[in-house]
Amino acid sequence: MKFAIYDTLPKESMNIRNTVFVEEQGFIDEFDDIDKISSHILLFDGNSAIATCRVFSGDAPGEYHIGRLAVIREYRGRGLGRKIIEEAERHILSLGGESASLHSQLQAKSFYEKCGYEPYGEIEYEQDCPHIGMRKKLK
């Protein structure tokens, strides 16, 4: 397996996010202007793109945000979500970042806690799905 990082939203990331977030989970507004200012990370198994996330600068100096993490169904349960988070964190460090934040679906909170993220703030709803802010110090 190998990673690739793109400055523009690749078709493979669009396909994974559409499958996971739109078709499987029922989200409508999946793509936004943040895609234009993000780095997009893809994980490949051979020539097949199997997981993705995006990384963009956060509100505070040294903070970056990880978003839209998705693993295609056939590859779930193999630790690939953690691998793409670790790659996103390496990328953030390479950009000079010191911390990572994310907006987790509430059902994925324990996954991110296992990756070292701590919840903060109140539960918020995005398209009727509960989310919680989470962050991790990288340096």
C-alpha positions in Angstrom: 0.0 0.0 0.0 1.1 3.5 -0.7 0.0 7.1 0.0 -0.2 10.0 -2.4 -0.9 13.7 -1.5 -2.5 16.1 -4.0 -3.0 19.9 -4.0 -6.3 19.5 -5.8 -9.2 17.2 -5.2 -8.5 14.0 -7.2 -11.3 12.0 -8.8 -10.5 9.0 -6.6 -11.1 11.0 -3.5 -14.4 12.3 -4.9 -15.5 8.7 -5.7 -14.6 7.4 -2.2 -16.3 10.3 -0.5 -19.4 10.1 -2.7 -19.7 6.3 -2.0 -19.2 6.6 1.8 -20.8 9.9 2.7 -23.5 10.4 0.1 -24.5 6.8 -0.9 -23.9 5.0 2.4 -24.6 7.7 5.0 -27.0 10.0 3.1 -25.2 13.3 3.3 -26.1 15.8 0.6 -23.6 18.6 0.8 -20.4 16.6 0.6 -18.2 18.9 -1.5 -17.4 22.5 -0.7 -14.9 25.3 -1.2 -12.6 23.9 1.5 -11.7 21.2 -1.0 -10.0 24.0 -3.1 -7.6 24.9 -0.2 -6.9 21.4 1.1 -4.3 18.8 0.6 -5.9 15.5 -0.3 -4.4 12.3 0.9 -5.2 9.0 -0.8 -4.2 5.5 0.2 -3.8 3.0 -2.6 -3.8 -0.8 -2.6 -2.0 -1.4 -5.9 -3.8 0.9 -8.4 -7.0 1.0 -6.4 -7.8 4.0 -4.2 -9.2 2.7 -0.9 -9.1 5.6 1.6 -8.9 9.4 1.7 -9.0 12.5 3.8 -8.2 16.2 3.5 -6.0 18.5 5.5 -6.3 22.3 5.7 -5.1 25.1 7.8 -7.0 25.7 11.0 -8.1 28.9 12.8 -5.2 29.1 15.2 -1.5 29.4 14.2 0.1 25.9 13.8 -3.3 24.2 13.8 -4.5 22.1 10.9 -7.8 20.4 10.4 -8.3 16.8 9.2 -11.6 16.1 7.5 -13.6 13.9 5.2 -11.8 10.7 6.3 -13.3 7.7 4.5 -12.4 4.1 3.9 -14.3 2.1 1.3 -16.4 -0.7 2.8 -14.4 -3.7 1.7 -11.2 -2.4 3.4 -12.8 -1.4 6.8 -11.6 -3.1 10.0 -8.0 -3.4 8.8 -6.5 -0.4 10.6 -6.4 1.7 7.5 -8.3 4.6 9.1 -5.5 4.9 11.6 -2.9 4.7 8.9 -4.4 7.6 6.9 -4.7 9.6 10.2 -1.0 9.0 10.8 -0.2 10.0 7.3 -2.2 13.2 7.7 -0.4 14.0 10.9 3.0 13.5 9.2 1.8 15.8 6.5 0.8 18.4 9.0 4.2 18.2 10.7 5.9 18.6 7.3 3.9 21.9 6.9 5.1 23.2 10.2 1.9 22.3 12.0 1.8 21.6 15.8 -1.7 20.3 16.3 -4.5 18.6 14.5 -8.2 19.1 15.0 -11.2 17.4 13.4 -15.0 17.3 13.5 -15.9 13.7 14.3 -19.2 12.0 13.7 -20.2 11.0 17.2 -20.3 7.3 16.2 -16.5 7.6 15.3 -15.5 9.4 18.5 -13.9 6.3 20.1 -11.9 5.6 17.0 -10.3 9.1 17.1 -9.8 8.8 20.9 -7.7 5.6 20.2 -5.7 7.7 17.8 -4.9 10.2 20.6 -7.6 12.8 20.0 -9.5 14.5 22.8 -13.0 15.8 22.5 -13.8 19.5 23.1 -16.9 21.7 22.9 -20.5 20.8 22.4 -22.1 18.3 20.1 -23.2 19.9 16.9 -25.3 18.6 14.0 -24.3 18.5 10.4 -27.1 17.4 8.2 -28.9 15.8 11.2 -25.7 13.8 12.2 -24.2 14.5 15.6 -20.5 15.6 15.5 -18.0 16.5 18.2 -14.8 18.6 17.9 -11.6 16.7 18.7 -7.9 17.8 18.8 -4.4 16.4 19.3 -1.1 18.0 20.0 1.5 16.8 17.5 4.5 18.6 18.9 
